[in-house]
Each structure stands twice: as C-alpha cells, then as structure tokens.
Amino acid sequence: MPSALIADDEPLLRERLAAHLQRLWPELSVVAMARHGREAVELYELHGPQIVFLDVHMPGMNGVEAASAIKASGGRDVRIVFVTAYEQYAVAAFEQGAIDYLVKPFDETRLAETVQRLRDREPAAPAALPGDEATQALLDQLAEELRKRGPARTWLQWIKASTANTVKLIPVDEVVYLRSDEKYTLVVWSGGEAVIRRTIRELVDELDPARFAQIHRSVIVNLHEVAQIVRGANETADVHLRGRSEVLPVSRSFLHVFRQM
C-alpha cells in the first residue's frame, strides 16, 4: 500500500487534508503527521513513506528545508507535495515535474488532480523522475525565494461559530458570503448558516483578498461563488451567486472591485 506523511503546523489543516485523502485515495495510508519541519524529517526517517505533504511555512525548519533534509537522508524517490499559501513558491518545481503543490485554501477538486498525478506515477521507476541534483537545485531555488520574501501572511482558514455548548468550525473556503449588522455577522457557507460576534471590518483584514472581496459596507463575498454582476443605477450593482437565489448589493464605493477583474 502507498503511504504518506503530512506536515503542517495547523492541526485542523492536517486532519482536513488526511480526511480528504482518505476519500479520494482509500488505498493511501497516512502513517504519520508532523507539527513542524524537524519532526517531519524525523518521522520520515522512522516510517519511510513514499509521499510527503509539506506545508511551506512552518516554525523552525520550513517545508523547503525539510524537503532538502529528507532528500539528503536517503529519500531519493520520495514524492514531495508542497502545501502553500503562495503559488509562486512551487511553480518552478511543479512545471519541471519534480514537485507538486497545493495552494491554501485548497479544494477537493485541486487535491483530486494532485492525487491522480501521484497515482499515475506509481510505481514510477527512479529513472522516470528527475535526479537528485536537479531536484536539489529546485529546492535550493525555492529556499532562496522564501528567504527573500520573508514570513508569509497567514490568512484566516476557519471561522468559529458558537451555538449553546457547541463550537462549529467552518472552513473559510466553503464560505459563500458574509453579511453583518452592527455587532453580528451572518456566515453563509455550503453547509448552512451561522451567526458570529465579529464585524465585517474585523473579518475583511483576515480573509485572503485573492478569494474574498468586500462589496458593500456590510457584505463580503467569495469571488469563486459569483455567477454574474448586474449593473444598476447610480453606479451600483447586484451580485448573483452560483446555484443560489440570494442577490447581494454592490455599493458605489466597492464597484471598482469588479472593474479591476
């Protein structure tokens, strides 16, 4: 059976990735999960999995440094998958076929593509993959890029919604939109709705601007959920969502969001 190791400093993301992998690739055994790069190297040496999912940004030894250490420790044929909030860190390696990557927040469709590529390579002969020198050169290139850019901004990954004695964790990538009044915000996601005690002003600075946009003083929308924008009077507009009946207002102050797209 193929085996894998997952390294990420966020426990919920480790568990979520493992759960997705179990659904998409039941034969794959996740033999260990690491909290940081050094632990990833130690667990790799202990278990010797064929596939390692490495978060690029981890405290101490980062994911790129861990990948280099794993290669140096004898992991010549290990397949590295970087999990990163910044796509450019892994593009060079991905394009040359040496290393795959997932961009946070990842979705199951993108992960399914990665799983298919990994399965297509299995059981790949060592000669079918780039040699150690080529792979190490790519890892060195990525490590240098990380040093230049400094610490990455970490965007909000989960929204906590409390109801009675229960705390629900809503994956941010499943949020369709957020709409608030003065003190409370309605979170609408693919699994339902919840009210949280946080304002739009607080949330907008914590959400990835590549995915979410404020379109009204009281509304933030997931741009991936937008089906069309219908212009209205006085430089306003309405946002129509994919597969939903709600229509969200776009105020004049935020119409520029869609002009730039």
Buried (B, 14 or more C-beta within 10 A) or exposed (E): EBBBBBBBBBEEBBEBBBEBBEEBBEEBBBBBBBBBBBBBBBBBEEEBBBBBBBBBBBEEBBBBBBBBBBBEBEBEBBBBBBBBBBBEBBEBBBEEEBBBBBBBBBBEEEBBEBBEBBEEBEEEEEEEBBEBEBBBBBBEBBBEBBEEEEEBEEBBBBBEBEEEEEEBEBBBBBBBBBBBEEEEBBBBBEEEEBBBEBBBEEBBEBBBEEBBBBBBEBBBBBBEBBEEBEEEEEEBBBBBBEEEEEEBBBBEEBBEBBEEE
